[in-house]
Amino acid sequence: MSVKLSDIELIDLALEGNQGAYVDLINRHQRYVFTLALRFTKNREDAEEVAQDSFLKAFRSLTAFQRNSKFTTWLYSIVYTTAMSKLRKSRLDTDSLDDVLHPVYVENYSTEDTSRGLENKVQKEYINKAIERLLPDDGMIISLFYLAEQSLEEIAQVMNMPANTVKVKLHRARQRLKIQLEQLLKHEINELL
C-alpha cells in the first residue's frame, strides 16, 4: 500500500529536484485548475493554455510559496491572475462567436444507474450551465466556495480582496446564480409543455 504524500511533502521533494513530485502535484490538481480556467475563458483551448501557464508559473515560483496558506489557495490565485491576464489580452483582440458558450461538466463518479444518480447528474449540468452565465468573478467565487470548498479567507487570498468583500460578493453571486437557474429551468419547462 503506497502512502499518499501531502502537498507540502510533494513541494519539499520538488524543491529538492524531484520532478516526479511536481508531476504528482499537477496530477492531483489539474482537473480543478482546468475547470477554474474554463469557467473564466469559456473556451477549452484557452483554458488549457491558462492551466498550463499556471502550473508553469507555480513551478517557477515554488520557492516563493510561504506555506502560510494551503497550496491550493496559492495555486488558485495563480490561476486567477493568469486567467484575468488572458481575458484582458483577449479583450484587445476580436472576440470569436464560437467562444461564447461552452458547457463545463462536473463529473458524476457514481456508477449507479439509479434515478437519484441521474437526477444528481442533471442537477450538476444545470448548475454548471447557470455558473457559465455568470460573470467570471461570480463563477470563480461560487466554484472556489462550493467545488473547491475554500473558506472565505482563502478565497480572499486567491482574489486579493478582503474577506468581507468576498462574503458580500458570494452572497450576490448566489442570488445571480439563483436567477440564472430559474431562467434555465423556466426555459426547460416551457420546452416540455
N, C-alpha and C positions, 0 to 999 in steps of 0.2 A: 504494500500500500504506500503510495507516494504522499509526501507531506506537501500541502499547498502552502506556498510561501506568501507572506503578506506583501502588499505593495511596497512598503518600506524596505523589507528584506530584498525584494527584487531590485529596488533602486540602488541599494548598497552594492549588490552584486554587479549591476550595470556600471556603477561608478568605478568599480574595481576592474572594469574591462570585459565583463562577461556579457557579450552581445545577446546571447540566448535569453538572459534575464530580461533585457529590454523587449525582446520579441514576445516573451511571456506577458509583459505589461501591456503591450499593444494588443495581443490576442484577447486579453482579459477585458479591455475597454473599447475595442474597435467598433463593436456593434452600436454601443450607445454614442460614441463620438460621431459616428456616421449619421445616426438618427438625429442628433442635435444639429449637425451641419446641414442635413437635408431639411430640417424644419426652417432654417434660415434661407437657404439658397433656393429651395423648391425645385432643384434640378440635380439629378443624380450625378452627372459629370462634375458639376461644381462642388457638390457635397463630397465626392471622392477626393477632389483636389484639396478642399478645406481640411478634410480629415487627415490626408497625407501630410499636408503642410503643418498641421497642428502637432502631429506626432514627431515630425522632424524638428520643429521649434522646441517641443518638450525635451527631446533628446539633447539638443544643443544647450538647453538651459537647465538640465537636470541638476547641475551643481548649485544652481540658484534656488532650488526648491528648499524652503526653510523649515519644512515639517511642522509649522505651527497650525496647519490646516491639513485636511485629508488630501491625498494625492489627487483624487478625483476632482475635488474642488479646484485645485490648481490647474489641472488638465482642462477642465471645462471652461475655465477663464481664458485659457489659450485658444480653445475652440471658438469661444465667443468673440474674442478680439480678431481672430483670423477671419471668421465669417463676416464680421462687420466691415473689415477692410475689403474683403472680396465684394460685398454688396455696394460699398461706396465706389469702388472701382467700376463695377458693372453698371452703376447708375450713369457713369460718364459715357459708357458705351450704349449703343442702341439695344433696347430690350427685344428679345425674341418672343413671339406669341406662343411658341412651342413650350416656353418655360413657365407659363402662367400657373398651371396646376398639375402637380404630380403627387399622387397619394403616398402617404407613409403608412406602412402597416406594422402594427405591433404583432410580433409572432405569438401564436397561440400554441404553447407547448403541450397542451392537453391532447392525449391520443384518444380520448374518449369521443365516441360519436353520439354522445347523448344530446338531447335538445338543449341542456344547460350549456354544454361546451359550444354548441353552435350559437346560442344566444350571446355568450360572452364574446365570441369572435365578431359577431355583428355589432355589438356594443363598442368594441375596440375600434372597429372600422369607422363607425360614426364619430367616435371621439377623435380619431386621427383626422378625419375629414374636417371636423369643426376646428381643430387646432390649426390645420393648414390655412384656414380662412382668417386666422388671427394675424395681427401684426407680429413681426419677428420677435420683439421683446416679450410680448404676451405669450407666444408659443414657447419661448425659452423658459420663462418663469414657470409656466404650467408643467413643462417637461421636467425641469430640474426638481420641482417640488414633488410631483406625483410619480414620475417614472424613475428618476434618479434618487428619490427620497432624500433630497438635500434639505437642510434646515434653512430658515430664513437668513441666518447669519452666513451660512455657506454660500447661498445664492447671492447675498450682498457682496461677498468677496469676489465671486465669479463676475458679477456685473458691475463691480466697482461703484457701489452706491450704498447708502445707509440701510440698515435692516428695516427700519420703519418705512422707508420708501418702498422697499421690496414688499413689505406686508400690504401696503396700500395698492401697489401695482398688482400683486397676486389677487387681492380682493376684486379689483376692477377686471382683471383678466378672466377670473371665474365668471363674472357677470357677462362679459362679452362671449365667453365660451358657451354659456347657457343660451344666449341669444342665437348663436350660430347653430347649436344643436336643435333648438326649437325650429329654426328655419329649415334645416336639413330634414328633420322629421316631418314637418308640415308638408314639405315638398314630396317626401316619400309617401305620406298618407294620401295626398292628392293624386298621386300616380296610381295608387292601389284602388281608389274609388272610381 
